[in-house]
Amino acid sequence: MNKELQYLDLFPSLTRIFDDIFEDSFKLNKKFFPNDNQTYPKYNIIAEYAKDSPKVESFEVRLAVPGFKKENLTVSMKDHLLEITGKEESKEEYYMCKGFSTKGFKQSMIIPENYKIVEEWTRLEDGILKILFKLNKTPEKEHLIEIK
């Protein structure tokens, strides 16, 4: 028997505690980030806090989509689930080196229910898709968002 396994067998309750902690953490992460294993495209979420308050007044999701045109991107919101889809545009190009990936993708994020997309600020700028959310009292309905 492996020495490490023998050591763990001496402390079965400790092993069970660690297993429970990591299993619960993994389940929680999957609940809030259903596509967390999907690393393409990369994104940042920038928060803006209310003055003298720990409350997030607005936040912006920034998705790196170099090589995509706004016509190839779709942003939709349904039941607090933000879905961003990029359709691959086929081109007859031969690369010596290709650093930018332009493969199709679908990225989903769960958005807190008291935030609403500010559609006039959803834009594609310098290869970055920017989607602004503001604190709002009225619930968000399902719809597509136009990218500026």
N, CA, C and O of each residue as an XYZ file, in Angstrom:
592
protein
N       0.843     -1.191      0.000
C       0.000      0.000      0.000
C       0.884      1.249      0.000
O       1.934      1.278      0.643
N       0.457      2.254     -0.711
C       1.151      3.525     -0.827
C       1.223      4.195      0.554
O       0.246      4.169      1.301
N       2.387      4.801      0.901
C       2.564      5.454      2.202
C       1.536      6.569      2.413
O       0.998      6.724      3.510
N       1.261      7.355      1.340
C       0.297      8.459      1.459
C      -1.088      7.919      1.782
O      -1.796      8.493      2.610
N      -1.486      6.819      1.137
C      -2.793      6.225      1.414
C      -2.851      5.674      2.835
O      -3.884      5.779      3.496
N      -1.744      5.082      3.317
C      -1.707      4.584      4.689
C      -1.912      5.738      5.671
O      -2.644      5.607      6.652
N      -1.257      6.873      5.396
C      -1.371      8.037      6.265
C      -2.821      8.529      6.309
O      -3.339      8.830      7.384
N      -3.478      8.612      5.145
C      -4.864      9.067      5.104
C      -5.797      8.097      5.811
O      -6.786      8.510      6.417
N      -5.478      6.784      5.734
C      -6.309      5.791      6.420
C      -6.270      5.963      7.931
O      -7.213      5.571      8.618
N      -5.185      6.550      8.467
C      -5.089      6.772      9.911
C      -6.054      7.863     10.373
O      -6.464      7.886     11.533
N      -6.416      8.765      9.458
C      -7.296      9.879      9.797
C      -8.505      9.904      8.861
O      -8.654     10.841      8.076
N      -9.374      8.887      8.932
C     -10.492      8.824      7.978
C     -11.473      9.988      8.107
O     -12.025     10.447      7.107
N     -11.693     10.466      9.330
C     -12.646     11.567      9.487
C     -12.100     12.855      8.872
O     -12.856     13.643      8.304
N     -10.782     13.069      8.984
C     -10.157     14.244      8.395
C     -10.258     14.184      6.866
O     -10.542     15.193      6.223
N     -10.029     13.021      6.298
C     -10.148     12.832      4.854
C     -11.567     13.122      4.398
O     -11.769     13.781      3.378
N     -12.550     12.639      5.141
C     -13.959     12.851      4.793
C     -14.311     14.337      4.847
O     -15.061     14.820      3.999
N     -13.786     15.064      5.824
C     -14.053     16.505      5.948
C     -13.526     17.245      4.718
O     -14.232     18.070      4.138
N     -12.270     16.947      4.318
C     -11.701     17.603      3.134
C     -12.500     17.264      1.885
O     -12.758     18.139      1.058
N     -12.892     16.010      1.741
C     -13.699     15.611      0.582
C     -15.003     16.398      0.538
O     -15.405     16.872     -0.524
N     -15.667     16.541      1.686
C     -16.931     17.282      1.747
C     -16.734     18.750      1.375
O     -17.522     19.312      0.615
N     -15.683     19.366      1.909
C     -15.418     20.781      1.627
C     -15.198     20.991      0.132
O     -15.815     21.874     -0.464
N     -14.322     20.185     -0.485
C     -14.019     20.370     -1.899
C     -15.210     20.019     -2.784
O     -15.432     20.671     -3.804
N     -15.976     19.000     -2.409
C     -17.144     18.623     -3.203
C     -18.196     19.722     -3.162
O     -18.770     20.059     -4.198
N     -18.464     20.298     -1.966
C     -19.443     21.384     -1.847
C     -18.993     22.616     -2.609
O     -19.803     23.274     -3.262
N     -17.710     22.934     -2.532
C     -17.175     24.085     -3.249
C     -17.333     23.896     -4.753
O     -17.692     24.832     -5.467
N     -17.064     22.685     -5.232
C     -17.189     22.396     -6.660
C     -18.640     22.538     -7.106
O     -18.898     23.112     -8.163
N     -19.596     22.027     -6.324
C     -21.013     22.138     -6.672
C     -21.453     23.594     -6.704
O     -22.183     23.998     -7.610
N     -21.018     24.395     -5.723
C     -21.377     25.812     -5.660
C     -20.816     26.546     -6.881
O     -21.510     27.356     -7.495
N     -19.576     26.263     -7.225
C     -18.962     26.903     -8.383
C     -19.720     26.561     -9.664
O     -19.922     27.438    -10.505
N     -20.138     25.323     -9.831
C     -20.887     24.911    -11.018
C     -22.260     25.573    -11.065
O     -22.782     25.833    -12.149
N     -22.858     25.852     -9.890
C     -24.176     26.491     -9.851
C     -24.096     27.920    -10.395
O     -24.937     28.324    -11.199
N     -23.098     28.680     -9.965
C     -23.001     30.077    -10.360
C     -22.241     30.288    -11.666
O     -22.468     31.279    -12.360
N     -21.360     29.385    -12.000
C     -20.579     29.494    -13.232
C     -20.722     28.203    -14.021
O     -19.809     27.378    -14.025
N     -21.879     28.013    -14.701
C     -22.123     26.745    -15.374
C     -21.114     26.412    -16.466
O     -20.893     25.234    -16.746
N     -20.497     27.407    -17.090
C     -19.515     27.148    -18.150
C     -18.110     27.524    -17.710
O     -17.291     27.941    -18.529
N     -17.827     27.379    -16.413
C     -16.529     27.796    -15.898
C     -15.376     27.017    -16.526
O     -14.255     27.519    -16.601
N     -15.649     25.793    -16.978
C     -14.586     25.021    -17.603
C     -14.275     25.548    -19.003
O     -13.265     25.177    -19.600
N     -15.128     26.396    -19.513
C     -14.908     26.995    -20.831
C     -14.064     28.248    -20.640
O     -14.510     29.208    -20.010
N     -12.866     28.245    -21.173
C     -11.970     29.377    -20.954
C     -11.886     30.297    -22.162
O     -11.091     31.237    -22.171
N     -12.691     30.038    -23.175
C     -12.670     30.878    -24.372
C     -14.054     31.423    -24.615
O     -15.016     30.656    -24.578
N     -14.199     32.673    -24.853
C     -13.180     33.713    -24.778
C     -12.972     34.178    -23.333
O     -13.826     33.972    -22.471
N     -11.844     34.795    -23.094
C     -11.525     35.316    -21.761
C     -12.395     36.535    -21.471
O     -12.791     37.259    -22.384
N     -12.688     36.754    -20.187
C     -13.513     37.901    -19.830
C     -13.103     38.484    -18.489
O     -12.475     37.816    -17.667
N     -13.470     39.739    -18.283
C     -13.318     40.442    -17.004
C     -14.678     40.975    -16.607
O     -15.522     41.246    -17.461
N     -14.891     41.126    -15.304
C     -16.092     41.774    -14.798
C     -15.624     42.891    -13.875
O     -14.977     42.641    -12.858
N     -15.957     44.126    -14.241
C     -15.515     45.307    -13.495
C     -16.699     45.883    -12.740
O     -17.742     46.158    -13.332
N     -16.543     46.066    -11.436
C     -17.628     46.581    -10.597
C     -17.433     48.058    -10.292
O     -16.309     48.538    -10.143
N     -18.555     48.769    -10.204
C     -18.558     50.175     -9.774
C     -19.426     50.241     -8.523
O     -20.611     49.910     -8.554
N     -18.823     50.670     -7.434
C     -19.534     50.701     -6.161
C     -20.210     52.048     -5.937
O     -19.733     53.086     -6.396
N     -21.326     52.007     -5.226
C     -22.010     53.250     -4.857
C     -21.101     54.008     -3.882
O     -20.349     53.400     -3.120
N     -21.182     55.339     -3.918
C     -20.334     56.170     -3.063
C     -20.598     55.856     -1.588
O     -21.747     55.821     -1.147
N     -19.524     55.630     -0.839
C     -19.585     55.334      0.596
C     -20.482     54.137      0.913
O     -21.178     54.135      1.927
N     -20.466     53.131      0.057
C     -21.299     51.950      0.263
C     -20.610     50.727     -0.332
O     -19.916     50.833     -1.343
N     -20.801     49.564      0.295
C     -20.221     48.342     -0.282
C     -21.085     47.755     -1.407
O     -20.736     46.725     -1.983
N     -22.209     48.410     -1.716
C     -23.138     47.903     -2.721
C     -22.648     48.204     -4.139
O     -22.209     49.315     -4.437
N     -22.733     47.196     -5.003
C     -22.336     47.361     -6.399
C     -23.469     48.072     -7.137
O     -24.576     47.546     -7.248
N     -23.181     49.263     -7.636
C     -24.173     50.067     -8.346
C     -24.309     49.616     -9.801
O     -25.405     49.595    -10.361
N     -23.175     49.258    -10.397
C     -23.171     48.755    -11.772
C     -21.932     47.902    -11.974
O     -20.969     47.977    -11.212
N     -21.981     47.092    -13.017
C     -20.788     46.331    -13.385
C     -20.787     46.129    -14.890
O     -21.826     46.181    -15.549
N     -19.589     45.896    -15.415
C     -19.444     45.721    -16.852
C     -18.730     44.402    -17.128
O     -17.677     44.116    -16.558
N     -19.326     43.607    -18.015
C     -18.700     42.378    -18.479
C     -17.933     42.741    -19.737
O     -18.496     43.319    -20.666
N     -16.649     42.404    -19.771
C     -15.808     42.670    -20.937
C     -15.263     41.347    -21.447
O     -14.544     40.636    -20.744
N     -15.616     41.036    -22.672
C     -15.255     39.767    -23.293
C     -14.279     40.025    -24.437
O     -14.569     40.822    -25.329
N     -13.123     39.358    -24.419
C     -12.128     39.525    -25.470
C     -12.541     38.713    -26.696
O     -12.536     37.483    -26.663
N     -12.896     39.405    -27.773
C     -13.339     38.742    -29.008
C     -12.606     39.317    -30.228
O     -13.250     39.819    -31.149
N     -11.265     39.248    -30.246
C     -10.542     39.800    -31.390
C     -10.889     39.040    -32.663
O     -11.008     37.815    -32.659
N     -11.047     39.788    -33.750
C     -11.348     39.169    -35.035
C     -12.832     38.994    -35.314
O     -13.210     38.668    -36.439
N     -13.685     39.203    -34.310
C     -15.129     39.077    -34.514
C     -15.724     40.431    -34.887
O     -15.314     41.470    -34.369
N     -16.690     40.400    -35.788
C     -17.458     41.598    -36.134
C     -18.743     41.548    -35.324
O     -19.171     40.475    -34.898
N     -19.362     42.712    -35.110
C     -20.584     42.730    -34.302
C     -21.707     41.909    -34.936
O     -22.593     41.423    -34.232
N     -21.673     41.752    -36.276
C     -22.693     40.953    -36.964
C     -22.584     39.467    -36.603
O     -23.553     38.721    -36.750
N     -21.417     39.040    -36.133
C     -21.187     37.634    -35.790
C     -21.391     37.349    -34.301
O     -21.197     36.221    -33.849
N     -21.781     38.375    -33.544
C     -21.985     38.223    -32.098
C     -23.452     38.400    -31.739
O     -24.130     39.265    -32.294
N     -23.942     37.586    -30.817
C     -25.312     37.692    -30.323
C     -25.267     37.750    -28.805
O     -24.598     36.940    -28.163
N     -25.990     38.719    -28.232
C     -26.100     38.843    -26.775
C     -27.573     38.734    -26.431
O     -28.396     39.469    -26.976
N     -27.914     37.811    -25.521
C     -29.313     37.665    -25.111
C     -29.391     37.437    -23.611
O     -28.427     37.015    -22.972
N     -30.567     37.728    -23.069
C     -30.795     37.595    -21.632
C     -32.121     36.883    -21.432
O     -33.137     37.287    -21.998
N     -32.119     35.816    -20.622
C     -33.342     35.083    -20.307
C     -33.200     34.503    -18.908
O     -32.234     33.800    -18.615
N     -34.166     34.801    -18.047
C     -34.163     34.282    -16.676
C     -32.828     34.494    -15.973
O     -32.291     33.568    -15.365
N     -32.299     35.690    -16.054
C     -31.044     36.092    -15.406
C     -29.826     35.370    -15.958
O     -28.758     35.385    -15.346
N     -29.987     34.740    -17.111
C     -28.869     34.060    -17.752
C     -28.454     34.868    -18.972
O     -29.207     34.985    -19.939
N     -27.254     35.423    -18.916
C     -26.684     36.165    -20.033
C     -26.000     35.150    -20.939
O     -25.154     34.379    -20.487
N     -26.367     35.153    -22.219
C     -25.737     34.266    -23.183
C     -25.114     35.089    -24.298
O     -25.773     35.928    -24.912
N     -23.852     34.840    -24.546
C     -23.119     35.531    -25.594
C     -22.636     34.457    -26.569
O     -21.965     33.501    -26.178
N     -22.987     34.629    -27.832
C     -22.629     33.646    -28.848
C     -21.830     34.331    -29.946
O     -22.177     35.420    -30.403
N     -20.764     33.677    -30.357
C     -19.956     34.153    -31.471
C     -19.973     33.115    -32.571
O     -19.631     31.954    -32.348
N     -20.369     33.533    -33.752
C     -20.415     32.624    -34.900
C     -19.125     32.751    -35.694
O     -18.671     33.849    -36.017
N     -18.552     31.601    -35.998
C     -17.301     31.561    -36.747
C     -17.542     31.985    -38.190
O     -18.486     31.527    -38.834
N     -16.690     32.851    -38.682
C     -16.763     33.277    -40.081
C     -15.675     32.524    -40.832
O     -14.488     32.669    -40.537
N     -16.086     31.722    -41.801
C     -15.095     30.921    -42.525
C     -14.392     31.777    -43.576
O     -15.027     32.492    -44.352
N     -13.080     31.683    -43.577
C     -12.256     32.432    -44.525
C     -11.213     31.484    -45.102
O     -10.736     30.579    -44.417
N     -10.870     31.695    -46.348
C      -9.795     30.934    -46.982
C      -8.492     31.690    -46.747
O      -8.003     32.384    -47.638
N      -7.944     31.558    -45.571
C      -6.672     32.204    -45.261
C      -5.711     31.151    -44.738
O      -6.105     30.214    -44.044
N      -4.454     31.321    -45.082
C      -3.427     30.396    -44.632
C      -2.467     31.167    -43.733
O      -1.854     32.147    -44.156
N      -2.347     30.716    -42.504
C      -1.562     31.429    -41.506
C      -0.179     30.804    -41.335
O      -0.027     29.582    -41.343
N       0.803     31.649    -41.184
C       2.125     31.173    -40.762
C       2.096     30.996    -39.252
O       2.708     30.079    -38.704
N       1.375     31.888    -38.596
C       1.187     31.832    -37.147
C      -0.167     32.447    -36.854
O      -0.478     33.524    -37.363
N      -0.979     31.783    -36.043
C      -2.305     32.324    -35.715
C      -2.425     32.432    -34.197
O      -2.541     31.425    -33.497
N      -2.397     33.661    -33.703
C      -2.480     33.903    -32.265
C      -3.890     34.187    -31.792
O      -4.219     33.926    -30.635
N      -4.737     34.724    -32.681
C      -6.121     35.023    -32.335
C      -7.009     33.868    -32.766
O      -6.961     33.428    -33.915
N      -7.811     33.387    -31.845
C      -8.757     32.332    -32.188
C     -10.074     32.975    -32.604
O     -10.572     33.878    -31.932
N     -10.629     32.511    -33.702
C     -11.921     33.020    -34.151
C     -12.928     31.880    -34.272
O     -13.854     31.934    -35.081
N     -12.730     30.847    -33.452
C     -13.680     29.738    -33.462
C     -14.982     30.199    -32.809
O     -14.988     31.123    -31.995
N     -16.072     29.550    -33.173
C     -17.360     29.888    -32.585
C     -17.380     29.564    -31.099
O     -16.632     28.703    -30.635
N     -18.231     30.253    -30.356
C     -18.318     30.025    -28.915
C     -19.707     30.354    -28.405
O     -20.492     31.018    -29.081
N     -20.001     29.880    -27.204
C     -21.207     30.256    -26.468
C     -20.803     30.373    -25.015
O     -20.404     29.387    -24.397
N     -20.902     31.563    -24.469
C     -20.517     31.839    -23.089
C     -21.769     32.227    -22.307
O     -22.529     33.084    -22.758
N     -21.995     31.627    -21.167
C     -23.169     31.919    -20.335
C     -22.729     32.365    -18.952
O     -21.749     31.857    -18.406
N     -23.465     33.324    -18.387
C     -23.191     33.821    -17.038
C     -24.514     34.088    -16.332
O     -25.454     34.603    -16.938
N     -24.586     33.741    -15.071
C     -25.770     34.046    -14.274
C     -25.612     35.461    -13.723
O     -24.609     35.780    -13.084
N     -26.609     36.304    -13.977
C     -26.585     37.706    -13.557
C     -27.545     37.866    -12.375
O     -28.655     37.337    -12.424
N     -27.150     38.578    -11.318
C     -28.069     38.797    -10.190
C     -29.377     39.421    -10.676
O     -29.374     40.259    -11.578
N     -30.490     39.008    -10.078
C     -31.800     39.400    -10.606
C     -32.125     40.890    -10.482
O     -33.045     41.357    -11.153
N     -31.429     41.635     -9.672
C     -31.740     43.055     -9.536
C     -30.857     43.953    -10.408
O     -30.706     45.141    -10.124
N     -30.273     43.384    -11.472
C     -29.471     44.162    -12.411
C     -30.054     44.044    -13.813
O     -30.586     43.001    -14.195
N     -29.946     45.127    -14.569
C     -30.508     45.189    -15.911
C     -29.429     45.659    -16.883
O     -28.598     46.501    -16.544
N     -29.451     45.107    -18.094
C     -28.504     45.527    -19.131
C     -28.841     46.944    -19.582
O     -30.006     47.269    -19.812
N     -27.824     47.777    -19.704
C     -27.983     49.112    -20.281
C     -27.647     48.957    -21.765
O     -26.483     48.998    -22.163
N     -28.699     48.778    -22.572
C     -28.510     48.416    -23.981
C     -27.713     49.441    -24.771
O     -26.907     49.067    -25.621
N     -27.920     50.722    -24.510
C     -27.199     51.735    -25.289
C     -25.695     51.727    -25.011
O     -24.932     52.355    -25.746
N     -25.257     51.023    -23.959
C     -23.833     50.936    -23.651
C     -23.237     49.573    -24.012
O     -22.063     49.324    -23.740
N     -24.036     48.687    -24.623
C     -23.508     47.403    -25.095
C     -22.833     47.658    -26.425
O     -23.486     48.055    -27.390
N     -21.520     47.430    -26.486
C     -20.773     47.806    -27.682
C     -19.548     46.913    -27.891
O     -19.054     46.273    -26.963
N     -19.082     46.892    -29.125
C     -17.852     46.207    -29.495
C     -16.825     47.284    -29.775
O     -16.997     48.099    -30.681
N     -15.754     47.285    -28.995
C     -14.771     48.356    -29.076
C     -13.364     47.768    -29.007
O     -12.985     47.188    -27.989
N     -12.598     47.911    -30.067
C     -11.211     47.432    -30.112
C     -11.084     45.946    -29.770
O     -10.165     45.556    -29.050
N     -11.995     45.117    -30.278
C     -11.939     43.677    -30.038
C     -12.448     43.242    -28.677
O     -12.299     42.080    -28.298
N     -13.052     44.172    -27.934
C     -13.613     43.877    -26.608
C     -15.119     44.134    -26.653
O     -15.558     45.239    -26.972
N     -15.905     43.106    -26.331
C     -17.361     43.268    -26.221
C     -17.648     43.726    -24.805
O     -17.287     43.049    -23.842
N     -18.305     44.886    -24.673
C     -18.581     45.477    -23.359
C     -20.083     45.499    -23.120
O     -20.843     46.023    -23.934
N     -20.506     44.923    -21.992
C     -21.927     44.855    -21.638
C     -22.075     45.432    -20.237
O     -21.540     44.887    -19.271
N     -22.804     46.540    -20.133
C     -22.969     47.243    -18.862
C     -24.280     46.832    -18.192
O     -25.316     46.741    -18.850
N     -24.229     46.585    -16.886
C     -25.400     46.264    -16.068
C     -25.530     47.302    -14.958
O     -24.542     47.676    -14.326
N     -26.759     47.764    -14.729
C     -27.026     48.713    -13.634
C     -28.060     48.122    -12.700
O     -28.899     47.315    -13.099
N     -27.981     48.542    -11.446
C     -28.945     48.136    -10.439
C     -30.329     48.604    -10.868
O     -30.495     49.755    -11.272
N     -31.325     47.722    -10.784
C     -32.661     48.033    -11.270
C     -33.695     47.289    -10.437
O     -33.437     46.178     -9.973
N     -34.852     47.888    -10.246
C     -35.906     47.264     -9.439
C     -36.855     46.405    -10.268
O     -37.442     45.455     -9.750
N     -37.012     46.732    -11.564
C     -37.947     45.966    -12.392
C     -37.254     44.746    -12.989
O     -36.091     44.834    -13.382
N     -37.943     43.617    -13.063
C     -37.320     42.401    -13.592
C     -37.026     42.501    -15.085
O     -37.741     43.167    -15.834
N     -35.975     41.835    -15.491
C     -35.530     41.814    -16.893
C     -36.341     40.779    -17.666
O     -36.541     39.664    -17.183
N     -36.809     41.137    -18.865
C     -37.538     40.207    -19.728
C     -36.569     39.610    -20.739
O     -35.487     40.148    -20.974
N     -36.971     38.496    -21.329
C     -36.138     37.848    -22.336
C     -36.090     38.707    -23.592
O     -37.129     39.131    -24.098
N     -34.899     38.961    -24.089
C     -34.743     39.691    -25.333
C     -33.306     39.657    -25.834
O     -32.377     39.331    -25.096
N     -33.150     40.003    -27.107
C     -31.820     40.156    -27.708
C     -31.362     41.578    -27.503
O     -32.175     42.501    -27.454
N     -30.061     41.756    -27.382
C     -29.504     43.075    -27.155
C     -28.705     43.480    -28.390
O     -27.887     42.706    -28.888
N     -28.945     44.690    -28.879
C     -28.234     45.192    -30.051
C     -26.854     45.660    -29.621
O     -26.702     46.358    -28.618
N     -25.850     45.264    -30.396
C     -24.466     45.670    -30.127
C     -24.171     46.897    -30.975
O     -24.400     46.895    -32.185
N     -23.671     47.932    -30.346
C     -23.357     49.198    -31.037
C     -21.968     49.142    -31.622
O     -21.519     50.107    -32.241
